[in-house]
């Protein structure tokens, strides 16, 4: 298998954590700066995004889709709850993905030379991050105390926000912090933490 990714991508990290937890390996192909429009760097992904998984002749786009594919093929018991379709779990996953996508908007704008301060579009993006985090904090009971994929997703989001300085510093998130603390020392989580 091959995984097109970047070492700091939180979307890629979700896949890398699951693969490590399932003891699956893939050749990691770093696409470089995701703000670049180098089509060849992204392999077979026409959207020029990461991650993309290539498993033989099968090509899979999108982190959640990749995780579902891996579980259906290699973990039929779904030990990490990737395939759970409960509406509350799906809403939580949607919030996590939206916060992560909003942060990517900020990062790519800055890399492209676009000022994100005092700009209505990016002011809203920052509110999406804040409101999403508040929702997650108020619904932290949805995150299992055990190692399930939704919690993997939470750790990836939090670490990325901290890494790029996009975590609102005035926001107290004790419930989320407690959930994350229970997981961050697991080998497949700590070994994938971006530097």
C-alpha positions as a Python dict, from the first residue, in 0.01 Angstrom:
ca = {
    (1, 'X'): (0, 0, 0),
    (2, 'X'): (96, 362, -51),
    (3, 'X'): (-33, 665, 137),
    (4, 'X'): (1, 1010, -15),
    (5, 'X'): (19, 1243, 283),
    (6, 'X'): (208, 1518, 461),
    (7, 'X'): (367, 1457, 802),
    (8, 'X'): (169, 1740, 964),
    (9, 'X'): (-169, 1673, 801),
    (10, 'X'): (-432, 1595, 1063),
    (11, 'X'): (-648, 1428, 799),
    (12, 'X'): (-357, 1202, 704),
    (13, 'X'): (-279, 1137, 1068),
    (14, 'X'): (-626, 990, 1129),
    (15, 'X'): (-543, 727, 870),
    (16, 'X'): (-189, 672, 1001),
    (17, 'X'): (-316, 616, 1357),
    (18, 'X'): (-571, 362, 1241),
    (19, 'X'): (-317, 182, 1024),
    (20, 'X'): (-70, 165, 1312),
    (21, 'X'): (-341, 43, 1550),
    (22, 'X'): (-432, -229, 1299),
    (23, 'X'): (-64, -312, 1242),
    (24, 'X'): (-90, -219, 872),
    (25, 'X'): (196, -57, 688),
    (26, 'X'): (213, 161, 380),
    (27, 'X'): (482, 342, 189),
    (28, 'X'): (443, 707, 291),
    (29, 'X'): (468, 949, 0),
    (30, 'X'): (504, 1310, 118),
    (31, 'X'): (336, 1545, -131),
    (32, 'X'): (519, 1849, 8),
    (33, 'X'): (340, 2182, 35),
    (34, 'X'): (-32, 2115, -11),
    (35, 'X'): (-78, 2476, -121),
    (36, 'X'): (121, 2400, -436),
    (37, 'X'): (-60, 2303, -755),
    (38, 'X'): (188, 2032, -855),
    (39, 'X'): (-59, 1771, -982),
    (40, 'X'): (201, 1495, -998),
    (41, 'X'): (285, 1524, -627),
    (42, 'X'): (-68, 1420, -529),
    (43, 'X'): (-54, 1096, -724),
    (44, 'X'): (-391, 977, -851),
    (45, 'X'): (-600, 1230, -656),
    (46, 'X'): (-759, 1477, -901),
    (47, 'X'): (-856, 1707, -611),
    (48, 'X'): (-487, 1753, -516),
    (49, 'X'): (-555, 1680, -150),
    (50, 'X'): (-423, 1443, 114),
    (51, 'X'): (-457, 1171, 213),
    (52, 'X'): (-495, 926, -74),
    (53, 'X'): (-451, 552, -28),
    (54, 'X'): (-339, 322, -308),
    (55, 'X'): (-395, -46, -231),
    (56, 'X'): (-296, -242, -540),
    (57, 'X'): (-537, -127, -810),
    (58, 'X'): (-772, 38, -561),
    (59, 'X'): (-743, 415, -505),
    (60, 'X'): (-928, 568, -210),
    (61, 'X'): (-975, 942, -145),
    (62, 'X'): (-1071, 1121, 179),
    (63, 'X'): (-955, 1026, 528),
    (64, 'X'): (-1290, 894, 653),
    (65, 'X'): (-1344, 694, 336),
    (66, 'X'): (-993, 550, 362),
    (67, 'X'): (-1052, 447, 724),
    (68, 'X'): (-1380, 279, 629),
    (69, 'X'): (-1211, 96, 343),
    (70, 'X'): (-930, -27, 568),
    (71, 'X'): (-1169, -152, 834),
    (72, 'X'): (-1395, -328, 583),
    (73, 'X'): (-1095, -503, 432),
    (74, 'X'): (-865, -566, 729),
    (75, 'X'): (-1074, -535, 1049),
    (76, 'X'): (-1418, -691, 997),
    (77, 'X'): (-1491, -667, 1371),
    (78, 'X'): (-1438, -289, 1355),
    (79, 'X'): (-1258, -283, 1688),
    (80, 'X'): (-1214, 97, 1679),
    (81, 'X'): (-1571, 189, 1583),
    (82, 'X'): (-1491, 337, 1243),
    (83, 'X'): (-1816, 216, 1086),
    (84, 'X'): (-2052, 341, 1359),
    (85, 'X'): (-2342, 524, 1191),
    (86, 'X'): (-2515, 660, 1503),
    (87, 'X'): (-2638, 1013, 1432),
    (88, 'X'): (-2454, 1161, 1732),
    (89, 'X'): (-2126, 1002, 1628),
    (90, 'X'): (-2173, 1120, 1268),
    (91, 'X'): (-2254, 1474, 1388),
    (92, 'X'): (-1940, 1473, 1603),
    (93, 'X'): (-1730, 1353, 1311),
    (94, 'X'): (-1881, 1629, 1095),
    (95, 'X'): (-1790, 1892, 1357),
    (96, 'X'): (-1434, 1760, 1384),
    (97, 'X'): (-1391, 1755, 1006),
    (98, 'X'): (-1534, 2108, 974),
    (99, 'X'): (-1297, 2248, 1236),
    (100, 'X'): (-1006, 2077, 1063),
    (101, 'X'): (-1112, 2204, 719),
    (102, 'X'): (-1159, 2557, 857),
    (103, 'X'): (-808, 2551, 997),
    (104, 'X'): (-672, 2431, 662),
    (105, 'X'): (-840, 2737, 503),
    (106, 'X'): (-649, 2964, 742),
    (107, 'X'): (-318, 2788, 691),
    (108, 'X'): (-338, 2774, 311),
    (109, 'X'): (-448, 3136, 291),
    (110, 'X'): (-145, 3241, 495),
    (111, 'X'): (87, 3023, 285),
    (112, 'X'): (-54, 3188, -27),
    (113, 'X'): (13, 3538, 108),
    (114, 'X'): (-348, 3622, 194),
    (115, 'X'): (-394, 3819, 515),
    (116, 'X'): (-647, 3647, 740),
    (117, 'X'): (-677, 3920, 1006),
    (118, 'X'): (-981, 4149, 996),
    (119, 'X'): (-1124, 3977, 691),
    (120, 'X'): (-1494, 3880, 704),
    (121, 'X'): (-1438, 3542, 538),
    (122, 'X'): (-1162, 3441, 777),
    (123, 'X'): (-1336, 3594, 1078),
    (124, 'X'): (-1615, 3345, 1009),
    (125, 'X'): (-1364, 3062, 967),
    (126, 'X'): (-1222, 3142, 1311),
    (127, 'X'): (-1574, 3142, 1455),
    (128, 'X'): (-1633, 2797, 1301),
    (129, 'X'): (-1330, 2671, 1492),
    (130, 'X'): (-1441, 2836, 1818),
    (131, 'X'): (-1806, 2729, 1796),
    (132, 'X'): (-1709, 2379, 1690),
    (133, 'X'): (-1474, 2343, 1986),
    (134, 'X'): (-1742, 2469, 2224),
    (135, 'X'): (-1988, 2216, 2082),
    (136, 'X'): (-1736, 1935, 2123),
    (137, 'X'): (-1661, 2041, 2481),
    (138, 'X'): (-2033, 2044, 2564),
    (139, 'X'): (-2073, 1700, 2405),
    (140, 'X'): (-1749, 1543, 2526),
    (141, 'X'): (-1942, 1246, 2663),
    (142, 'X'): (-1969, 1126, 2302),
    (143, 'X'): (-1598, 1047, 2307),
    (144, 'X'): (-1522, 707, 2446),
    (145, 'X'): (-1270, 675, 2724),
    (146, 'X'): (-1122, 389, 2521),
    (147, 'X'): (-935, 397, 2193),
    (148, 'X'): (-1204, 452, 1930),
    (149, 'X'): (-1160, 629, 1598),
    (150, 'X'): (-1368, 932, 1701),
    (151, 'X'): (-1120, 993, 1983),
    (152, 'X'): (-828, 945, 1742),
    (153, 'X'): (-988, 1216, 1532),
    (154, 'X'): (-1013, 1445, 1837),
    (155, 'X'): (-644, 1405, 1920),
    (156, 'X'): (-545, 1482, 1560),
    (157, 'X'): (-756, 1798, 1556),
    (158, 'X'): (-628, 1927, 1891),
    (159, 'X'): (-260, 1861, 1813),
    (160, 'X'): (-289, 2034, 1475),
    (161, 'X'): (-461, 2341, 1620),
    (162, 'X'): (-183, 2370, 1878),
    (163, 'X'): (94, 2307, 1625),
    (164, 'X'): (-20, 2588, 1395),
    (165, 'X'): (-129, 2829, 1671),
    (166, 'X'): (-498, 2820, 1582),
    (167, 'X'): (-631, 2699, 1918),
    (168, 'X'): (-825, 2984, 2083),
    (169, 'X'): (-616, 3051, 2393),
    (170, 'X'): (-907, 3188, 2596),
    (171, 'X'): (-1119, 2876, 2552),
    (172, 'X'): (-1124, 2629, 2842),
    (173, 'X'): (-1180, 2273, 2723),
    (174, 'X'): (-1135, 2056, 3035),
    (175, 'X'): (-1364, 1774, 2921),
    (176, 'X'): (-1187, 1735, 2587),
    (177, 'X'): (-847, 1762, 2755),
    (178, 'X'): (-939, 1477, 2989),
    (179, 'X'): (-1042, 1254, 2698),
    (180, 'X'): (-725, 1334, 2505),
    (181, 'X'): (-504, 1273, 2809),
    (182, 'X'): (-637, 916, 2829),
    (183, 'X'): (-514, 842, 2476),
    (184, 'X'): (-212, 1051, 2385),
    (185, 'X'): (46, 808, 2523),
    (186, 'X'): (-78, 511, 2321),
    (187, 'X'): (213, 413, 2092),
    (188, 'X'): (17, 447, 1769),
    (189, 'X'): (-94, 797, 1871),
    (190, 'X'): (233, 929, 2016),
    (191, 'X'): (439, 792, 1726),
    (192, 'X'): (232, 987, 1471),
    (193, 'X'): (233, 1321, 1653),
    (194, 'X'): (352, 1596, 1417),
    (195, 'X'): (674, 1776, 1506),
}
